[in-house]
Amino acid sequence: MDLEPHRGELTAYCYRMAGSFHEAEDLVQETLLRAWKARDRYDPARASVRTWLYRIATNVCLTALEGRARRPLPSGLGAPSDDPGAPLRPSMDIPWLQPFPDARCDADTRAGLRLAWIAATQVLPARQRAVVVLRSVLEFSAAEVAAQLETTVPAVNSALQRARAALADAGGMDDVAEPDDAETQAVVDRYAQAFEAADVDALVRLLTDDAILEMPPVPLWFRGPDDYGRFLHRVFEMRGTGWSVRGLAANGQPALAAYTPDGQLHTLQVFTVTGGRVSRNVVFADPRVFEAFDLPPKIF
């Protein structure tokens, strides 16, 4: 029984449940280990290997998440800051939501990976989260999900209804363009050029009127071009000009790795582009995030 071909989609599933790429890898490893130990008891007449693996993965995730705090983004913790000069103190005690590297899964697996949607589902109880992912993203039938969760079809349908109601204001899973969309790429390319030139005015012109900038593990976040621009002025004043960026993709969204003028890896920035402008930039500064994307710590 070859289980390895399922690793990529199982990692994406466990990430949707846990909100952490590194934790997802551990959960998948435990899933595959349990499946290998139970391979002699697998009955192909009852379920496909894929469905059987998702049942094991769901149980592994629910056990791991029992009593666990949700993984938020800063915008999920309170009102935006009105002081772009506020101290940038990281809160390492908060289990922050992490991005998912697109290179770790194929295009067919990336549905339901948008950062904003993942952050919204983190508010749901773990079993509701499993139901909405299994039904709405992976398109298992209600009967299959009921078997995976050892419950009834009416219970699954009820949980799905409650989850969808809770997520109604979170935005759709496919409401922003893919990283390889030509218009989206053009916007991100212009942002990258303006960032490397430290041209704050050009950066601000690329933003929507309610653009969000957030920077986990710093709990501050800002809304609107004025505060966004004032914060970027502060960054360039503190760290100088002559930054470099590298393009990549995360959560089915365009992203940039930013390097300081002396070549040190500084942040991973994940963009939401809507209507030809940047509506959200989630700026990650955790070195463990960089590891997941295999980013060089220094460029020369």
Long-range contacts (C-beta under 8 A, 24 or more apart in sequence): 1-36, 1-39, 1-42, 1-49, 3-32, 3-35, 3-36, 3-49, 3-53, 4-32, 6-49, 6-50, 6-53, 7-32, 8-104, 8-105, 8-106, 8-109, 9-105, 9-109, 10-53, 10-54, 10-57, 11-104, 11-105, 12-100, 12-104, 12-105, 12-109, 12-110, 12-113, 13-54, 13-57, 13-61, 13-133, 13-138, 14-57, 14-60, 14-61, 15-100, 15-113, 15-118, 16-112, 16-113, 16-118, 16-121, 16-129, 16-133, 16-137, 17-58, 17-61, 17-65, 17-126, 17-129, 17-130, 17-133, 18-61, 18-64, 18-65, 18-71, 19-70, 19-71, 19-95, 19-97, 19-98, 19-118, 19-119, 19-122, 20-71, 20-95, 20-97, 20-98, 21-98, 21-99, 21-100, 21-101, 21-104, 21-292, 22-98, 22-288, 22-291, 22-292, 23-64, 24-100, 27-57, 27-60, 27-61, 27-64, 28-57, 30-60, 31-56, 31-57, 31-60, 34-60, 47-144, 47-147, 51-140, 51-144, 51-148, 54-134, 54-138, 54-140, 54-148, 55-147, 55-148, 58-130, 58-134, 58-148, 58-149, 61-126, 61-130, 62-126, 62-127, 62-130, 65-126, 66-126, 68-95, 68-126, 69-95, 70-95, 70-122, 70-123, 71-95, 71-96, 71-97, 71-98, 71-119, 71-122, 72-96, 72-97, 72-119, 72-122, 73-97, 73-115, 73-119, 73-214, 73-216, 73-221, 73-282, 74-214, 74-215, 74-216, 74-218, 74-219, 74-220, 74-221, 75-119, 75-212, 75-214, 75-221, 76-119, 76-122, 76-123, 77-219, 78-219, 80-212, 80-221, 80-222, 80-223, 80-227, 81-220, 81-221, 81-222, 81-227, 82-227, 84-222, 84-227, 84-230, 84-231, 84-233, 84-234, 85-230, 85-234, 86-220, 88-215, 88-218, 88-220, 89-218, 90-217, 90-218, 90-285, 91-217, 91-218, 91-219, 92-217, 94-216, 94-217, 94-219, 96-216, 96-217, 96-286, 97-122, 97-216, 98-284, 98-286, 98-288, 98-289, 98-292, 99-250, 99-251, 99-255, 99-268, 99-270, 99-282, 99-284, 99-289, 99-292, 99-293, 100-250, 100-251, 101-248, 101-249, 101-250, 101-292, 101-293, 101-294, 102-179, 102-248, 102-249, 102-250, 102-251, 102-252, 103-248, 103-249, 103-293, 103-294, 104-292, 110-251, 110-252, 111-137, 111-173, 111-174, 111-252, 112-136, 112-137, 112-173, 113-251, 113-252, 114-171, 114-173, 114-174, 114-175, 114-176, 114-251, 114-252, 114-253, 114-272, 115-250, 115-251, 115-253, 115-270, 115-272, 115-280, 115-282, 116-170, 116-171, 116-272, 116-280, 117-167, 117-170, 117-171, 117-172, 117-173, 118-251, 119-170, 120-166, 120-167, 120-170, 120-171, 121-163, 121-167, 121-170, 123-166, 124-163, 124-166, 124-167, 127-159, 128-159, 128-162, 128-163, 128-166, 129-163, 131-156, 131-159, 131-160, 131-163, 132-159, 132-160, 132-163, 132-164, 132-167, 135-160, 136-160, 136-164, 136-173, 137-173, 175-274, 176-253, 176-272, 176-273, 176-274, 176-279, 177-273, 177-274, 178-252, 179-249, 179-252, 179-253, 179-254, 179-255, 183-273, 183-276, 184-254, 184-273, 185-254, 187-273, 187-276, 187-277, 187-278, 188-247, 188-254, 188-256, 188-271, 188-273, 188-278, 189-247, 191-256, 191-271, 191-278, 192-245, 192-247, 192-256, 195-243, 195-245, 195-256, 195-258, 196-242, 196-243, 196-244, 196-245, 197-241, 198-236, 198-241, 198-242, 198-243, 200-229, 200-232, 200-233, 200-236, 201-229, 203-228, 203-229, 203-232, 204-228, 204-229, 206-277, 206-278, 207-277, 207-278, 207-279, 208-274, 208-275, 208-277, 208-278, 208-279, 210-279, 211-277, 211-278, 211-279, 211-280, 211-281, 212-279, 212-280, 212-281, 213-280, 213-281, 213-283, 214-280, 214-281, 214-282, 214-283, 215-267, 215-282, 215-283, 215-284, 215-285, 216-282, 216-283, 216-284, 216-285, 216-286, 217-285, 217-286, 218-285, 239-266, 244-299, 246-295, 246-299, 248-293, 250-293, 257-290, 257-293, 257-295, 259-298, 259-299, 263-298, 263-299, 263-300, 264-297, 264-298, 265-290, 265-295, 265-296, 265-297, 265-298, 265-299, 268-293, 268-295
